[in-house]
Amino acid sequence: MRSRLGFLVAAIALVAAVGAVSSRESGGSAQAAPAPQQRPNIVVLETDDQTLAEMEVLPNVRRLIGDQGVTFNNNFDSFSLCCPSRATFLTGQYSHNNGVRGNAPPQGGYAALDTSNTLAVWLQRSGYYTVHLGKFLNGYGRTNPTEVPPGWSEWRGSVDPSTYRYYG
């Protein structure tokens, strides 16, 4: 959870920058848009219920992932519960706006999330190849275990109630 908000802000800025087309006029003549910059690869590793103290006993994770990525000294969580927190990361909205206020229906879980307007959808629209591996939100797959939420180019989501059964 520690880097979710920072990643979300960076990802939204990236989507806006990649999708923007610049056409300024100067002296009555149009200038060509600048050449597109190479887009970075973005990898997010999201865990539940992991404390900073637990990282002390994971030296390989720190060395191979943490030392090679971005870390944040300060973090804030608007709703420290699995589904509301994941939904906030995926939508950029507080839980009272995205509708996911708990881990299970009727207040939360997968059924409460509007999957048509998430970070994955925005990134895919901007030309990114998106992949999901592992847990999504509680309740995913209970109604239709083969459903792939919008925005994912590749989907390997665990089907609730087991985090060890994957579709695809």
PyMOL commands that set and color helices and strands:
alter all, ss='L'
color gray80, all
select helices_A, chain A and resi 4-19+53-57+59-64+66-68+82-91+95-98+110-112+119-125
alter helices_A, ss='H'
color red, helices_A
select strands_A, chain A and resi 25-26+29-30+131-134+154-157
alter strands_A, ss='S'
color yellow, strands_A
deselect
rebuild
show_as cartoon
